[in-house]
Amino acid sequence: MTFLEEAREQSEQIKQTFLARLNQLFADIQVWVTAEGWYTEQNEIEITEKIIGNYVAPALSILTPKQQKLVDIIPTCAFVIVADGVVKISGEMGQQILVYLRPSEQTIYNIYADNWYWIEYTRDNQVHLLTKDILLKLIGIVNENKIQN
């Protein structure tokens, strides 16, 4: 059985695992941004993937106390080679990508836990476990540090 055939057979499990990981990610983000005095707004988007098909997934916006949108956090796919999901963080001035990585599947990055990571596309392609501090850095990057409460 090829990799794609196996993925098609497991598509419902892949989708449900991705949705559970998104829900946990968004719960963590809500805690982190609330501590900064910001708000979140959750909605749904439809995702279409060749292997999994169409499905609805949560998306999240982060807002300042004055209801200024800082970023949209939008899942893009559950099925991707070398990762178990991709989420896009988009702001006024650009976007950054989070990927869900597992140590058992990685050979080029030092990954120690199943979790969401930001791959900093620089000369060294550093990988950062998503934490509150990394999220705040990403929000600043995609807004060119023009955050106003």
N, C-alpha and C positions, 0 to 999 in steps of 0.2 A: 504494500500500500504506500502510495506516495505521500509526501508531507501535506499537499493540498487536499488529497482525498481524506486523510485523517482529520484535517482541520474542518472539512465540511461535515464529517460525521459528528464532530464535537462542537459545532457552531453554537448550539443553544447554551452549552456549558461555558464556552468562551464568552458569549454575550453576558450571561448572568454574572460571571466572575468579574467582568469589566464593570458592569453596573454597580456591583457591590463595592468595588474599589473606588469608583467615582463617588458614591455616597459617603464613604469614609473620608476621602480626600476633601470633599466639600464640608463635611462636619468639622474636620481639622481647620480648614481655612476659616470657617465661620467663627470658631473660637479665637483664632489668631487675630483676625481683623476687628472683631468686637473689642478686643483688648486695646486696639489702636483708636477706638472711638468711631470706627467705620461701620457700615451696614452691608448686608448682602441681600440680593434679590435672586431667587431661584426660579428658573423656568425650564421648559423642555424644548429640545430640538430633535429633528429626525435625522438619523444617520443612515447612509446607504453604503454597505460594504459588499464587495463581490462574493466573499466567502459566507458571510453571515446574513446578508440581505438587509432589509429595512427594519429599523427599530427606533424607539424613542428613548432618549437619554436626558439626564438632567444637565443643565448649564447654569452657570453662576455669574452674577455681576457683583462687583464690589463698588460701593458708593461712599462718598464722604458724608458727613453730617448735613451738608448743604445739598445733598442729593446729586452731586457731581459724580458722574461715572468715572471710576479710575481704570477698571479693566473688566473685560469679559473673559471668563474661563470656559472654554468650549471644547468638549471632547470631539476628537476627529475620527478615531477608529480604535477598535479593540484588537483587530488582527493586523499585526505588522511584524515583519521579520526582525528578530533580535530584541523585541520588546513585547510586552503584554498590554499595550494601550498607549495612546498618544492624546495629550491634552494641549490646547493652544491657549496661551495667555496673551490677549490682544489689548493694546492701549492706543492712545491717540498717536503715538509716534512709532509704533512697530509691534512686533510680536516675539514671543519666546516659546519654546516647546518643552513640555514635561513628558517624560516617558516612564512607564512602569517597567522596572528591571528586576530580574531575579538572579541571584548568584549562580545558580546551576546552569544558566543559559549564557552567561557572559564569559568572554575570553579576553576582551581588550580593556575592560574597565575594572577597577577595584570596587566591586559591589559586595556588600556584606549582609544585606538584608533585602527581602522583598519589599519594595516601596517605590514611591514616585521620586524621580531624579530629574535635575536640570543638567543638560549637557551644555556646558559653556563652550560655544564654538570659537575657540581661540587657537593659537598655534599648538597648544597642548591638549585641547579638547578635554578640559577638566570636567569631572562628573561630581555633582553636588547633591547629596540627599536633601529632599525638600524639607525645610524647617521654616519656622516663622521668619527668621532672619533672611533666608534665601527668598522666600515669597516677597518680603518687603523690598529686597534688592530688585527682584524682577519687576515689581510694580513700578519702581523708580525708573528702571531701564526703559520700559515700554511707554513711559510718560516723560522721558527725558528729565526726570527728577522735578517735574512741575506739579507736585502734589500739594494741594492746599486743602486744609480742613475747612 
